[in-house]
Amino acid sequence: MTDTKRTNSVYFRTIISLIVCTIFVFALLCIIYYQQITKTLSTEEASDLYDYAVQSATGYDKVTASLSTDDAVGVEDAYLTAIAQASGTAAWVVSADGTISYATEIPAPSIAQLIQTDGIYKMAPVHMQGLTDPQYGGVISGSQNGLFTDPKNIWLSAAYPVDGGKAFLILHKSLNIEQEAIMTLSNALAIPVLISFATALLLFTFMTRAIVRPIRLLSDVARKVKNGDLAARIKMPEQELSSPVQFALADEITDMITSVNEMIERLESQENDRRVFVSSIAHDIRTPLTSVKGFLSAMLDGTIPPEQMKHYLEITKAEVDRIQSLTASMSEVSSLRSVDELKIASFDINEIIQQTLVALEGQLKEKNLGVQLETDRYGGECLLARGDKEAISRVVHNLLINAIKFTPQNGDIAVTTQFMSKKKMIYVMVEDSGPGIPQDKRSRIFESFYKLDSSRTNPGSGLGLFICKEILLAHGQSIQVDDSPVLGGARFLFTLDSGAEL
């Protein structure tokens, strides 16, 4: 229940985080779009107002030029009122010195800024900048030169010369750009934003489920493994489907699932090997203990006469030595990954091999095995390697014991050393004419407790090759196995640093 709540919490927190991020992104885009729309609307309105001012000024000149002075005042008033109402503007006729000779309306935000003398309003020079100083007038924002102080709206002013340049027709228009921008934004983006948001939320939900589901499965399998169920595996059918789901799964998640499954398989294999090992060790120890107990009991009750006791004591000692050897192999495994720097020195690897072969001569003769020895030399009669001589001797001994064990009667064993001067490395190869190691078992052959033949008839603890690998890893070296191209059996190859001065 706790894991489910935790997973759901992760799931919903992820969804909420994605929703918040989506809203933030959409809000940011809307702000940017709003600013762009505001700028565009202001520019368009300013351009339209100036064009209208040009047209109105042209019409004003035509109207006033064709009328007498008495009639011009009434017609001028009617004309300017008409264009003001048609465009929603305040129309002013302003002389070159800024005096407002006629105005359909003086907006309240500008009254306080104008100069008033004897009921006549006059624009200050600063108010006319950008409007009357250009030859063909201009258009500005009313707040730009201080004529309008309206915090709610934007005022646009457009001017064009009339009466031969002696005066200017100025149109003032109030714009609620904020409201227009919001209306434009809502009309243009409301439905697309809602559809995009719903689509994004759906996709986010789908992707979140695809990401969180492997985590939930991983948690479930980890709990099962913790409880001892090493048969549990993470099963993701989506990985085997050619669908968008497969694309939604990140490579890291897929790799994690594969790695965890492989780790569990390795744990299961090691657990099985451990059980076989314990069973094998129990059998190997039980047998000599039974013999020891039997011989000692026979000596104590007089079944074995005194003159034969020495013979049976020697047998008992041999059985005890056998038990001691088994326990020593198990206890030494934990200390193989480290090397005593004081023991690192140069030694002749060829000499180590020859001494080991002499020590194993009895076992070689027992199976009538031939030995092919091919040793390389450098700068004399020896081949110097660098490392812990005693530990490397054990590697050679274990590999030769392994080769003798799996080589059939009257078979052959080959040992080769090769010096690589460019790499400053030494290659040591041990080959046999046995059945070899199947391809599917080579990846496990160096694991602890692993035995190709797990039957009790096959002697050994399954630690020999594991010990070889651990010793070489402690020396920064490697060991590998493949097929022997000469003898047809297995070939083990390991490396050593050269101890020679090049």
C-alpha positions as CSV (number, residue, x, y, z in Angstrom):
1,M,0.0,0.0,0.0
2,T,2.8,2.4,0.9
3,D,4.6,1.8,-2.4
4,T,1.3,2.4,-4.3
5,K,0.7,5.6,-2.5
6,R,4.3,6.7,-3.2
7,T,4.0,5.8,-6.9
8,N,0.7,7.6,-7.2
9,S,2.2,10.6,-5.5
10,V,5.1,10.7,-7.9
11,Y,2.6,10.3,-10.8
12,F,0.3,13.1,-9.7
13,R,3.2,15.4,-8.7
14,T,4.6,14.9,-12.2
15,I,1.3,15.7,-13.8
16,I,0.8,18.8,-11.7
17,S,4.3,20.0,-12.4
18,L,3.7,19.5,-16.1
19,I,0.4,21.4,-15.9
20,V,2.1,24.3,-14.1
21,C,4.9,24.3,-16.6
22,T,2.4,24.3,-19.5
23,I,0.3,27.1,-18.0
24,F,3.5,29.1,-17.4
25,V,4.6,28.6,-21.0
26,F,1.2,29.5,-22.4
27,A,1.0,32.6,-20.2
28,L,4.5,33.7,-21.3
29,L,3.5,33.3,-24.9
30,C,0.3,35.2,-24.3
31,I,2.2,38.1,-22.7
32,I,4.6,38.2,-25.6
33,Y,1.8,38.0,-28.1
34,Y,-0.2,40.6,-26.2
35,Q,2.8,43.0,-26.4
36,Q,3.2,42.4,-30.1
37,I,-0.6,42.9,-30.7
38,T,-0.5,46.1,-28.7
39,K,2.4,47.4,-30.7
40,T,0.8,46.4,-34.0
41,L,-2.6,47.9,-33.1
42,S,-1.0,51.2,-32.1
43,T,1.0,51.3,-35.4
44,E,-2.0,50.5,-37.5
45,E,-4.3,53.0,-35.7
46,A,-1.6,55.7,-36.0
47,S,-1.2,55.0,-39.7
48,D,-5.0,55.0,-40.3
49,L,-5.4,58.2,-38.3
50,Y,-2.7,60.0,-40.3
51,D,-4.3,58.9,-43.6
52,Y,-7.6,60.1,-42.4
53,A,-6.1,63.4,-41.3
54,V,-4.5,63.8,-44.8
55,Q,-7.9,63.1,-46.5
56,S,-9.7,65.4,-44.1
57,A,-7.2,68.2,-44.6
58,T,-7.5,67.9,-48.3
59,G,-11.3,68.1,-48.1
60,Y,-11.1,71.0,-45.7
61,D,-9.0,73.0,-48.1
62,K,-11.4,72.3,-51.0
63,V,-14.4,73.2,-48.9
64,T,-13.1,76.5,-47.5
65,A,-11.5,77.6,-50.8
66,S,-14.8,77.5,-52.6
67,L,-16.8,79.5,-50.1
68,S,-16.9,83.1,-49.1
69,T,-15.8,84.2,-45.7
70,D,-19.3,84.5,-44.3
71,D,-20.3,81.1,-45.4
72,A,-16.9,79.4,-44.5
73,V,-17.4,79.5,-40.8
74,G,-20.6,77.5,-40.8
75,V,-19.5,75.1,-43.4
76,E,-16.1,74.7,-41.6
77,D,-17.9,73.9,-38.4
78,A,-20.2,71.4,-40.1
79,Y,-17.4,69.7,-42.0
80,L,-15.1,69.3,-39.0
81,T,-18.0,68.1,-36.9
82,A,-18.8,65.5,-39.5
83,I,-15.3,64.1,-39.8
84,A,-14.9,64.1,-36.0
85,Q,-18.1,62.1,-35.6
86,A,-17.2,59.8,-38.5
87,S,-13.8,59.0,-37.1
88,G,-14.5,59.2,-33.4
89,T,-11.9,61.9,-33.0
90,A,-11.5,65.5,-31.7
91,A,-10.7,67.8,-34.7
92,W,-8.7,71.0,-34.1
93,V,-7.6,73.7,-36.5
94,V,-4.3,75.1,-35.1
95,S,-2.4,78.0,-36.4
96,A,1.4,77.9,-36.8
97,D,1.9,79.6,-33.5
98,G,-0.2,76.9,-31.7
99,T,-3.4,78.8,-31.3
100,I,-6.5,76.6,-31.5
101,S,-8.8,78.5,-33.9
102,Y,-11.4,75.8,-34.0
103,A,-12.1,72.6,-32.0
104,T,-15.0,70.2,-32.2
105,E,-14.0,69.1,-28.7
106,I,-11.2,69.7,-26.2
107,P,-10.7,66.4,-24.3
108,A,-10.5,66.8,-20.6
109,P,-7.0,65.1,-20.3
110,S,-5.5,67.9,-22.4
111,I,-7.2,71.0,-21.0
112,A,-4.9,71.3,-18.1
113,Q,-1.9,71.1,-20.4
114,L,-3.0,73.9,-22.8
115,I,-2.2,77.6,-22.4
116,Q,-5.5,79.5,-21.9
117,T,-5.6,83.3,-22.4
118,D,-8.9,85.2,-22.6
119,G,-10.9,82.0,-23.4
120,I,-8.5,81.1,-26.2
121,Y,-6.5,77.8,-26.0
122,K,-3.0,77.5,-27.3
123,M,-0.7,74.6,-27.7
124,A,2.8,74.9,-26.2
125,P,5.6,74.4,-28.7
126,V,6.6,71.2,-27.0
127,H,3.0,69.9,-27.7
128,M,3.4,70.5,-31.4
129,Q,6.7,68.6,-31.8
130,G,6.4,65.8,-34.3
131,L,3.0,67.3,-35.5
132,T,3.6,70.7,-37.1
133,D,7.4,70.8,-37.5
134,P,7.5,68.2,-40.3
135,Q,6.5,69.6,-43.8
136,Y,3.7,67.2,-44.2
137,G,2.7,66.9,-40.6
138,G,3.0,63.8,-38.6
139,V,1.5,61.4,-36.1
140,I,2.5,60.9,-32.4
141,S,1.2,59.4,-29.2
142,G,-0.5,62.1,-27.3
143,S,1.4,61.3,-24.1
144,Q,4.7,61.5,-26.0
145,N,4.9,65.3,-25.9
146,G,2.8,65.8,-22.7
147,L,-0.4,67.0,-24.3
148,F,-2.5,64.2,-22.8
149,T,-2.2,62.7,-19.4
150,D,-4.6,59.8,-19.4
151,P,-3.5,56.8,-17.4
152,K,-6.2,54.5,-18.8
153,N,-6.1,55.2,-22.6
154,I,-3.6,55.9,-25.3
155,W,-4.1,59.1,-27.3
156,L,-3.0,59.4,-30.8
157,S,-2.6,62.8,-32.6
158,A,-2.2,63.2,-36.4
159,A,-1.7,66.5,-38.1
160,Y,-1.6,67.7,-41.7
161,P,-1.2,71.3,-43.0
162,V,-4.2,73.2,-44.3
163,D,-4.6,76.7,-45.8
164,G,-1.3,76.6,-47.6
165,G,0.6,75.6,-44.5
166,K,-0.6,78.5,-42.4
167,A,-2.5,76.1,-40.1
168,F,-2.8,72.4,-39.3
169,L,-5.7,70.1,-39.0
170,I,-5.1,67.9,-36.0
171,L,-7.1,64.9,-35.1
172,H,-7.0,63.4,-31.6
173,K,-8.2,59.9,-30.9
174,S,-8.4,57.9,-27.7
175,L,-7.6,54.2,-27.9
176,N,-8.1,51.6,-25.3
177,I,-5.3,49.4,-26.6
178,E,-5.4,47.1,-23.7
179,Q,-9.0,46.2,-24.2
180,E,-8.7,45.8,-27.9
181,A,-5.5,43.7,-27.5
182,I,-7.3,41.4,-25.0
183,M,-10.3,41.1,-27.3
184,T,-8.0,40.3,-30.3
185,L,-6.0,37.9,-28.2
186,S,-9.1,36.1,-26.9
187,N,-10.8,35.9,-30.3
188,A,-7.6,34.7,-32.0
189,L,-6.2,32.4,-29.3
190,A,-9.1,31.3,-27.0
191,I,-10.1,28.1,-28.9
192,P,-6.5,27.2,-30.1
193,V,-5.1,27.7,-26.6
194,L,-7.8,25.5,-25.1
195,I,-7.3,22.8,-27.7
196,S,-3.5,23.0,-27.4
197,F,-3.7,22.9,-23.6
198,A,-6.0,19.9,-23.6
199,T,-3.8,18.1,-26.2
200,A,-0.6,18.9,-24.2
201,L,-2.2,17.7,-21.0
202,L,-3.3,14.5,-22.7
203,L,0.2,13.9,-24.1
204,F,1.8,14.8,-20.8
205,T,-0.4,12.3,-19.0
206,F,0.4,9.6,-21.5
207,M,4.1,10.2,-21.3
208,T,4.1,10.4,-17.5
209,R,2.4,7.1,-17.3
210,A,4.9,5.6,-19.7
211,I,7.8,6.9,-17.6
212,V,6.3,6.2,-14.1
213,R,5.1,2.7,-15.0
214,P,8.6,1.3,-15.3
215,I,9.5,2.9,-12.0
216,R,6.5,1.2,-10.4
217,L,7.3,-2.1,-11.9
218,L,10.9,-1.7,-10.8
219,S,9.7,-1.0,-7.2
220,D,7.5,-4.1,-7.2
221,V,10.3,-6.3,-8.5
222,A,12.8,-4.9,-6.1
223,R,10.4,-5.6,-3.2
224,K,10.0,-9.2,-4.4
225,V,13.8,-9.7,-4.8
226,K,14.2,-8.3,-1.3
227,N,11.8,-10.9,0.0
228,G,13.8,-13.7,-1.7
229,D,11.9,-14.1,-5.0
230,L,14.8,-14.2,-7.5
231,A,12.5,-15.4,-10.3
232,A,10.9,-11.9,-10.5
233,R,11.5,-9.9,-13.6
234,I,10.5,-6.5,-15.0
235,K,8.2,-7.2,-17.9
236,M,7.5,-4.3,-20.3
237,P,5.5,-5.5,-23.3
238,E,5.8,-2.0,-24.8
239,Q,9.5,-2.6,-25.4
240,E,8.6,-5.2,-28.0
241,L,5.9,-3.2,-29.7
242,S,6.4,-1.0,-32.7
243,S,4.2,1.8,-31.4
244,P,4.4,5.3,-30.0
245,V,4.6,3.8,-26.6
246,Q,8.0,2.4,-27.5
247,F,9.1,5.9,-28.5
248,A,7.8,7.3,-25.3
249,L,10.1,5.1,-23.2
250,A,13.5,6.8,-22.8
251,D,16.6,4.9,-23.6
252,E,17.8,5.4,-20.1
253,I,14.6,3.7,-18.7
254,T,14.9,0.8,-21.2
255,D,18.6,0.4,-20.3
256,M,17.7,0.5,-16.6
257,I,15.1,-2.2,-17.0
258,T,17.5,-4.4,-19.0
259,S,20.3,-3.9,-16.4
260,V,18.1,-4.7,-13.5
261,N,16.8,-7.9,-15.1
262,E,20.3,-8.9,-15.9
263,M,21.4,-8.2,-12.3
264,I,18.5,-10.3,-11.0
265,E,19.4,-13.1,-13.4
266,R,23.0,-12.9,-12.2
267,L,21.8,-13.0,-8.5
268,E,19.6,-16.0,-9.3
269,S,22.5,-17.8,-11.1
270,Q,24.8,-17.1,-8.2
271,E,22.3,-18.2,-5.7
272,N,21.8,-21.5,-7.6
273,D,25.6,-21.9,-7.8
274,R,25.9,-21.1,-4.1
275,R,23.4,-23.9,-3.3
276,V,25.3,-26.3,-5.6
277,F,28.5,-25.2,-4.0
278,V,27.2,-25.6,-0.5
279,S,25.9,-29.1,-1.4
280,S,29.2,-30.0,-3.0
281,I,31.3,-28.7,-0.2
282,A,29.1,-30.5,2.4
283,H,29.5,-33.7,0.5
284,D,33.3,-33.2,0.0
285,I,33.7,-32.4,3.8
286,R,31.3,-35.1,4.9
287,T,33.2,-37.9,3.1
288,P,36.7,-37.3,4.7
289,L,35.1,-36.6,8.1
290,T,33.3,-40.0,7.9
291,S,36.6,-41.6,7.1
292,V,38.4,-39.8,9.9
293,K,35.7,-40.7,12.4
294,G,35.7,-44.3,11.2
295,F,39.5,-44.7,11.5
296,L,39.7,-43.0,14.9
297,S,36.8,-45.2,16.2
298,A,38.5,-48.3,14.9
299,M,41.8,-47.3,16.6
300,L,40.0,-46.6,19.9
301,D,38.0,-49.9,20.0
302,G,41.0,-52.0,18.9
303,T,39.7,-52.9,15.5
304,I,42.9,-51.6,13.9
305,P,46.0,-53.2,15.5
306,P,48.8,-51.0,16.8
307,E,51.2,-52.0,14.1
308,Q,48.8,-50.5,11.4
309,M,47.9,-47.4,13.2
310,K,50.7,-45.3,11.5
311,H,49.3,-46.2,8.1
312,Y,45.7,-45.2,9.0
313,L,46.9,-42.0,10.8
314,E,48.6,-41.0,7.6
315,I,45.3,-41.5,5.8
316,T,43.5,-39.5,8.4
317,K,46.1,-36.7,8.1
318,A,45.5,-36.7,4.3
319,E,41.8,-36.4,4.8
320,V,42.3,-33.5,7.3
321,D,44.6,-31.8,4.8
322,R,41.9,-32.1,2.2
323,I,39.3,-30.4,4.5
324,Q,41.8,-27.7,5.3
325,S,42.4,-27.1,1.6
326,L,38.7,-26.6,1.0
327,T,38.2,-24.2,3.9
328,A,41.4,-22.2,2.9
329,S,40.0,-21.7,-0.7
330,M,36.8,-20.3,0.7
331,S,38.4,-18.0,3.3
332,E,41.0,-16.6,0.9
333,V,38.5,-15.3,-1.7
334,S,37.6,-12.1,0.3
335,S,41.2,-10.9,0.3
336,L,42.1,-11.5,-3.4
337,R,41.1,-8.0,-4.6
338,S,44.0,-6.3,-2.9
339,V,47.7,-6.6,-3.5
340,D,50.5,-6.0,-1.0
341,E,52.7,-3.5,-2.6
342,L,55.7,-4.8,-0.7
343,K,55.3,-8.1,-2.6
344,I,55.4,-6.5,-6.0
345,A,58.7,-7.4,-7.7
346,S,60.1,-8.6,-11.0
347,F,60.2,-12.4,-11.5
348,D,60.7,-14.9,-14.3
349,I,57.3,-16.1,-15.5
350,N,58.9,-18.9,-17.5
351,E,60.5,-20.2,-14.3
352,I,57.1,-20.1,-12.5
353,I,55.5,-22.2,-15.3
354,Q,58.3,-24.7,-15.3
355,Q,58.2,-25.1,-11.5
356,T,54.5,-25.6,-11.6
357,L,54.7,-28.3,-14.3
358,V,57.3,-30.1,-12.3
359,A,55.0,-30.0,-9.2
360,L,52.1,-31.4,-11.3
361,E,54.2,-34.1,-13.0
362,G,52.4,-36.8,-11.1
363,Q,49.0,-35.8,-12.2
364,L,50.2,-35.4,-15.8
365,K,51.7,-38.9,-15.8
366,E,48.5,-40.3,-14.3
367,K,46.5,-39.3,-17.4
368,N,49.5,-39.6,-19.7
369,L,49.2,-36.0,-20.9
370,G,51.7,-34.5,-23.3
371,V,52.9,-30.9,-22.6
372,Q,53.9,-28.5,-25.3
373,L,55.9,-25.6,-23.7
374,E,56.8,-22.6,-25.8
375,T,58.4,-19.7,-23.9
376,D,59.5,-16.3,-25.1
377,R,62.7,-14.6,-24.0
378,Y,63.8,-11.0,-23.7
379,G,67.4,-9.9,-23.1
380,G,68.6,-13.3,-21.9
381,E,67.3,-16.6,-20.8
382,C,64.3,-15.3,-18.8
383,L,61.1,-13.3,-19.3
384,L,60.6,-10.9,-16.5
385,A,57.1,-10.0,-15.3
386,R,56.1,-7.7,-12.5
387,G,53.7,-8.5,-9.8
388,D,53.1,-10.7,-6.7
389,K,55.1,-13.8,-7.6
390,E,53.2,-16.0,-5.1
391,A,49.8,-14.8,-6.4
392,I,50.7,-15.2,-10.1
393,S,52.1,-18.7,-9.3
394,R,48.7,-19.6,-8.0
395,V,47.1,-18.3,-11.2
396,V,49.3,-20.6,-13.3
397,H,48.7,-23.5,-10.9
398,N,44.9,-23.1,-11.1
399,L,44.9,-22.9,-14.9
400,L,47.1,-26.0,-15.3
401,I,45.0,-27.9,-12.7
402,N,41.9,-26.9,-14.7
403,A,43.5,-28.0,-18.0
404,I,44.5,-31.4,-16.5
405,K,41.1,-31.9,-15.1
406,F,39.3,-31.4,-18.4
407,T,41.8,-33.0,-20.8
408,P,41.0,-36.6,-21.6
409,Q,43.4,-39.5,-21.1
410,N,46.4,-39.3,-23.5
411,G,45.6,-35.7,-24.4
412,D,47.8,-32.7,-24.7
413,I,48.3,-29.4,-22.9
414,A,50.2,-26.4,-24.3
415,V,51.6,-23.4,-22.3
416,T,52.9,-20.4,-24.2
417,T,54.4,-17.1,-23.2
418,Q,54.7,-14.1,-25.5
419,F,56.4,-10.8,-25.0
420,M,54.8,-7.7,-26.7
421,S,57.5,-5.0,-26.7
422,K,55.3,-2.2,-28.0
423,K,52.7,-2.7,-25.2
424,K,55.3,-3.7,-22.6
425,M,53.0,-6.6,-21.9
426,I,53.4,-10.4,-21.5
427,Y,50.7,-12.8,-22.7
428,V,50.5,-16.2,-21.0
429,M,48.3,-18.9,-22.7
430,V,47.2,-22.3,-21.3
431,E,45.5,-24.6,-23.9
432,D,44.1,-28.1,-23.7
433,S,42.7,-30.8,-26.0
434,G,39.5,-31.2,-23.9
435,P,35.9,-30.6,-24.9
436,G,36.3,-26.8,-24.5
437,I,33.8,-24.4,-23.0
438,P,30.5,-23.8,-24.6
439,Q,30.0,-20.2,-25.9
440,D,26.9,-19.6,-23.7
441,K,28.9,-20.5,-20.5
442,R,32.0,-18.4,-21.2
443,S,30.5,-15.3,-19.6
444,R,30.0,-17.1,-16.3
445,I,33.1,-19.3,-16.2
446,F,35.0,-16.8,-14.0
447,E,32.1,-16.4,-11.4
448,S,32.5,-17.7,-7.9
449,F,31.1,-21.2,-7.2
450,Y,30.3,-21.7,-10.9
451,K,31.1,-25.2,-12.3
452,L,30.5,-26.5,-15.8
453,D,29.5,-29.8,-14.4
454,S,27.6,-29.4,-11.2
455,S,27.5,-33.1,-10.4
456,R,29.2,-34.3,-7.2
457,T,31.4,-36.6,-9.3
458,N,33.2,-33.5,-10.6
459,P,35.7,-32.5,-7.9
460,G,36.5,-28.9,-7.1
461,S,34.8,-26.0,-5.4
462,G,34.1,-23.8,-8.4
463,L,36.5,-21.2,-7.1
464,G,39.7,-21.9,-9.2
465,L,39.0,-19.6,-12.1
466,F,37.3,-17.0,-10.0
467,I,40.5,-16.8,-7.9
468,C,42.5,-16.4,-11.1
469,K,40.3,-13.5,-12.2
470,E,40.4,-11.8,-8.8
471,I,44.2,-12.0,-8.5
472,L,44.7,-10.6,-12.0
473,L,42.1,-7.8,-11.5
474,A,44.1,-6.8,-8.4
475,H,47.1,-6.5,-10.6
476,G,45.2,-4.4,-13.2
477,Q,45.3,-7.3,-15.7
478,S,42.7,-9.4,-17.5
479,I,41.9,-13.0,-18.4
480,Q,39.8,-14.4,-21.1
481,V,38.8,-17.7,-22.6
482,D,38.2,-18.9,-26.1
483,D,38.8,-21.9,-28.4
484,S,42.3,-23.3,-28.8
485,P,43.2,-23.1,-32.5
486,V,45.9,-25.8,-32.1
487,L,44.6,-28.3,-29.6
488,G,40.8,-27.7,-30.2
489,G,39.9,-27.4,-26.5
490,A,39.9,-24.3,-24.3
491,R,42.5,-21.6,-24.3
492,F,42.9,-19.3,-21.3
493,L,44.9,-16.1,-21.9
494,F,46.0,-13.6,-19.3
495,T,48.2,-10.6,-19.3
496,L,51.1,-9.4,-17.1
497,D,53.1,-6.2,-17.0
498,S,56.6,-6.6,-18.2
499,G,59.3,-6.4,-15.5
500,A,62.1,-5.7,-17.9
501,E,63.7,-2.3,-18.5
502,L,63.0,-1.4,-22.1
